[in-house]
Amino acid sequence: MKIIKPALLLLTALFSTASIYAQTVEEIIAKHIDAIGGKEKLSSITSIRMENTVQIMGSEGPSTTTILNGKGFRNESEFNGQKLVQVYTDKGGWAINPFAGGNEPQAMPDEQYKSGEDQIYAEPLLDYAARGSKAELIGKEKLGNADTYKIKLTNKDNASTTYYLDGTTFYTVQVETSANVMGQDMVIKTVCSDYKKNDFGFAMPNTLEINIGDQFSMTSKLQKVEMNQPVDAAIFEMKK
């Protein structure tokens, strides 16, 4: 009779468990990709332009987000006559924030850029490994009526974002990331709801509830979306 040493048995068991665990993460992400449109459809996205209405601290204003997939992200919001701009590219980021005492574009600190750089992708969980990112299944959690999978995505710059995927629909119901906001380290929590598939076939949340460090919050409602329209890359250059 062949005898397997206890240490070898333990090592084999641990290796098998790790393999199953990694496979489970990939399986969950694959179901998520299928749920929001499928890999072929999502891979064909070149750009997204969204018009939103944002409510914050009793005020309401327009907001526009433009994504040139894999190249740039630009968000412009207006509140009480003040215009905020936030831009990420595959090389760096910058912002204009009059509420922080400036009306001129300022380069983002490295840590802030790293925590938000994945916004340049239409779907950050699509082909994440090819970009040098790693995904881990870190547990399950009940959020409202949804039993969710918690997936931690760590990008090539070692910045992590946690995605909560509904175990039934496999839609993203919450996203958490850490960022430095006006000199303070905060957790930014985004709750995603009211999913609808647009004419392109991409299922997107029409309502986002964003909580920044439990200090202030905002609600964004999608009014219009345009897919694969031409985008002038100059809008991502640092200028007023």
ABEGO torsion letter per residue (X at the ends): XBBBBAAAAAAAAAAAAAAAAAAAAAAAAAAAAAAAGEAAAAAABABBBBBBBBBBGGBBBBBBBBBBBGABBBBBBBBGGBBBBBBBBAAEBBBBBAAAGBABBBBBBAAAAAAAAAAABABAABGAAAAGBBBBBAEBBBBEABBBBBBBBBBAAGBBBBBBBBAAAGBBABBBBBBBBGGBBBBBBBBBBGBBBBAAGBBBBABBBBBBGGABBBBBBBABBBBGBBBBAAAABBBX
